Amino acid sequence: MKFPTRTESLSGLTEYLAAVATECRLSDRTLGIFRLVLEELMTNSITHGRAPPSAPIEVSIEVAGDDTVLSYSDAGFPFDPRCDLPPESRFDDLENRPIGKLGWPLILHYFSLEEYTFAKGRNRLVLKLDLSR
């Protein structure tokens, strides 16, 4: 699915996830995790990535057994979460964490980062959610 790199796209995300949940028989909990994580990813793309609205955000979800794979791509600035996260974003020290900077720890709480690439002007993430947890 492709979404314009604009805040208004978040409403289209809800419709897309509802269709995926029905087709793949995702639980309400799993649907909630996807909504939370994708809203965070899209908000980061729109707010920090600085991609032009004409360059779409691309999302696909595949379910295979207990694994669900989320592929996410945007045309924002290169951002590799394996090495570009500020140090304070890598730890669970909630008492000493500054306000904000919880998006990536939240994403990585639910998903494992399987792959990151930057090619042809696009960031591409492959994240895996283990549905048996």
JOVEN-V495990 format. One record per residue. N is the residue number from 1. PSI is psi in whole degrees, 0 to 359 (NA if undefined). Layout:
N&PSI / N&PSI
This chain:
1&142 / 2&139 / 3&136 / 4&148 / 5&69 / 6&152 / 7&326 / 8&341 / 9&341 / 10&329 / 11&324 / 12&330 / 13&319 / 14&316 / 15&317 / 16&313 / 17&324 / 18&319 / 19&317 / 20&317 / 21&319 / 22&311 / 23&320 / 24&2 / 25&49 / 26&144 / 27&165 / 28&323 / 29&312 / 30&318 / 31&318 / 32&320 / 33&314 / 34&317 / 35&313 / 36&310 / 37&316 / 38&324 / 39&321 / 40&313 / 41&313 / 42&320 / 43&319 / 44&316 / 45&314 / 46&316 / 47&317 / 48&334 / 49&333 / 50&31 / 51&147 / 52&144 / 53&336 / 54&345 / 55&107 / 56&156 / 57&133 / 58&132 / 59&135 / 60&147 / 61&130 / 62&134 / 63&127 / 64&102 / 65&232 / 66&355 / 67&139 / 68&128 / 69&128 / 70&120 / 71&133 / 72&133 / 73&138 / 74&169 / 75&28 / 76&184 / 77&148 / 78&132 / 79&105 / 80&107 / 81&345 / 82&334 / 83&351 / 84&359 / 85&138 / 86&150 / 87&323 / 88&344 / 89&353 / 90&357 / 91&158 / 92&24 / 93&80 / 94&328 / 95&328 / 96&5 / 97&138 / 98&162 / 99&138 / 100&194 / 101&26 / 102&353 / 103&305 / 104&319 / 105&323 / 106&312 / 107&313 / 108&350 / 109&321 / 110&325 / 111&150 / 112&140 / 113&109 / 114&327 / 115&144 / 116&134 / 117&154 / 118&114 / 119&144 / 120&39 / 121&16 / 122&138 / 123&138 / 124&124 / 125&141 / 126&117 / 127&143 / 128&131 / 129&126 / 130&109 / 131&351 / 132&350 / 133&NA
